[in-house]
Every structure is written in C-alpha cells, then in structure tokens.
Amino acid sequence: IQMWEQVRLRRAMSPRFNAATVMSVNAMDSDLGNHILWRRYFISKMVRWQSKRPATFQDLMQLLGVDPSAEDTSESFHKILDRDFCFSEYLALSVESGVRDSIQVHVTTWCGVLLLFGAFALLHRFGRISLMALMPSF
C-alpha cells in the first residue's frame, strides 16, 4: 500500500501521460508505468458503465456534477476521473475492505459452528462417539 502511495506521488509530480510516454516511463520506472496502465484500464472500464450500467453511471455523473444528457458525457467523465481519481487510494480501500471482511466472522458462520458443535455434543452424549473420532470431520 505504501508503494502505491509512492507511485501516486511520482505520478502527481510528472506531466500527463499519453500512450508513447507511458512506454518510456515503463522502461525507466516499471512501478509507475504499471500503475499508469492499470489506472487507465480501470478508468476505461468505468467509462463503459455508460452502456453496461446506465443507472450507476447516471448516479455517478450527478454526483460529479456532469449533465448525463450531454453529448460529451464520457469525455467529461474521463477528464474528471483522470484529474481527480486517486487509484492508489481506491486500491488501498479495496484491500482494507477485503481484509476486514476476511477477519470479521459473520453471524451465519457463528451459527453454523454452533450447530456443528451441538451435533458433536449430541453424538458424543447419545451416540457414545468420542470427540477425537468426530474431529476429523470438523
């Protein structure tokens, strides 16, 4: 995550990139070049929301203050994202969300574990099956 932030700062200090300069940057600084390529790819996928997810795209355009009925909507959207979108922050938040979701055990998981151990207790008590024999199934 720190590397993403460092790459974002290097990108912010550099001039805007076109296709030719991205390749030369990639040769000099592969992390920055990869960051720029992934960021462009992500933005291009978001621009495609206009046809793939029109309701989401309309909501996003209203949040950004762009008229969704204008002819150059996708160009305006692309310019705003290119200027204001912080890809490294998006990546960091996505990683944080994934880690939090993997650490936080949901109620349904706890209910399943309780039911499983309840079944183990019943099998141990009434079926006279040792707990050690039940553990491989856990």
VENRA-V42006 format. One record per residue. N is the residue number from 0. RES is the residue in three letters. SS is DSSP state (hx for helix, st for strand, lp for the rest). PHI is phi in radians with two decimals (* if undefined). Layout:
# VENRA-V42006
n = <N,N>
res = <RES,RES>
ss = <SS,SS>
phi = <PHI,PHI>
This chain:
# VENRA-V42006
n = <0,1,2,3,4,5,6,7,8,9,10,11,12,13,14,15,16,17,18,19,20,21,22,23,24,25,26,27,28,29,30,31,32,33,34,35,36,37,38,39,40,41,42,43,44,45,46,47,48,49,50,51,52,53,54,55,56,57,58,59,60,61,62,63,64,65,66,67,68,69,70,71,72,73,74,75,76,77,78,79,80,81,82,83,84,85,86,87,88,89,90,91,92,93,94,95,96,97,98,99,100,101,102,103,104,105,106,107,108,109,110,111,112,113,114,115,116,117,118,119,120,121,122,123,124,125,126,127,128,129,130,131,132,133,134,135,136,137>
res = <ILE,GLN,MET,TRP,GLU,GLN,VAL,ARG,LEU,ARG,ARG,ALA,MET,SER,PRO,ARG,PHE,ASN,ALA,ALA,THR,VAL,MET,SER,VAL,ASN,ALA,MET,ASP,SER,ASP,LEU,GLY,ASN,HIS,ILE,LEU,TRP,ARG,ARG,TYR,PHE,ILE,SER,LYS,MET,VAL,ARG,TRP,GLN,SER,LYS,ARG,PRO,ALA,THR,PHE,GLN,ASP,LEU,MET,GLN,LEU,LEU,GLY,VAL,ASP,PRO,SER,ALA,GLU,ASP,THR,SER,GLU,SER,PHE,HIS,LYS,ILE,LEU,ASP,ARG,ASP,PHE,CYS,PHE,SER,GLU,TYR,LEU,ALA,LEU,SER,VAL,GLU,SER,GLY,VAL,ARG,ASP,SER,ILE,GLN,VAL,HIS,VAL,THR,THR,TRP,CYS,GLY,VAL,LEU,LEU,LEU,PHE,GLY,ALA,PHE,ALA,LEU,LEU,HIS,ARG,PHE,GLY,ARG,ILE,SER,LEU,MET,ALA,LEU,MET,PRO,SER,PHE>
ss = <lp,hx,hx,hx,hx,hx,hx,hx,hx,hx,hx,hx,hx,lp,lp,lp,lp,lp,hx,hx,hx,hx,hx,hx,hx,hx,hx,hx,lp,hx,hx,hx,hx,hx,hx,hx,hx,hx,hx,hx,hx,hx,hx,hx,hx,hx,hx,lp,hx,hx,hx,hx,lp,hx,hx,hx,hx,hx,hx,hx,hx,hx,hx,hx,lp,lp,lp,lp,lp,lp,lp,lp,hx,hx,hx,hx,hx,hx,hx,hx,hx,hx,hx,hx,lp,lp,hx,hx,hx,hx,hx,hx,hx,hx,hx,hx,hx,hx,hx,hx,hx,hx,hx,lp,lp,lp,hx,hx,hx,hx,hx,hx,hx,hx,hx,hx,hx,hx,hx,hx,hx,hx,hx,hx,hx,hx,lp,lp,lp,lp,hx,hx,hx,hx,hx,lp,lp,lp>
phi = <*,-1.13,-1.10,-1.05,-1.18,-1.13,-1.14,-1.05,-1.16,-1.12,-1.15,-1.14,-1.44,-1.64,-1.21,-1.14,-1.92,-1.96,-1.04,-1.23,-1.27,-1.11,-1.15,-1.21,-1.14,-1.07,-1.22,-1.48,-2.43,-1.12,-1.11,-1.15,-1.08,-1.13,-1.05,-1.13,-1.12,-1.15,-1.13,-1.07,-1.07,-1.09,-1.12,-1.12,-1.16,-1.19,-1.13,-1.20,-1.03,-0.98,-1.75,-1.48,-2.35,-1.07,-1.15,-1.11,-1.09,-1.09,-1.07,-1.14,-1.10,-1.15,-1.11,-1.46,1.39,-1.89,-1.24,-1.19,-1.61,-1.23,-1.25,-1.70,-1.05,-1.16,-1.16,-1.10,-1.06,-1.08,-1.12,-1.12,-1.13,-1.10,-1.42,-1.95,-1.35,-1.76,-1.11,-1.14,-1.17,-1.05,-1.10,-1.09,-1.16,-1.16,-1.14,-1.04,-1.11,-1.14,-1.15,-1.06,-1.17,-1.34,-1.47,-1.28,-1.57,-1.32,-1.04,-1.11,-1.16,-1.07,-1.09,-1.09,-1.13,-1.09,-1.11,-1.10,-1.22,-1.11,-1.12,-1.04,-1.09,-1.15,-1.13,-1.21,-1.30,-1.70,-1.59,0.96,-1.72,-1.20,-1.11,-1.14,-1.30,-1.44,-1.08,-1.06,-1.36,-1.42>
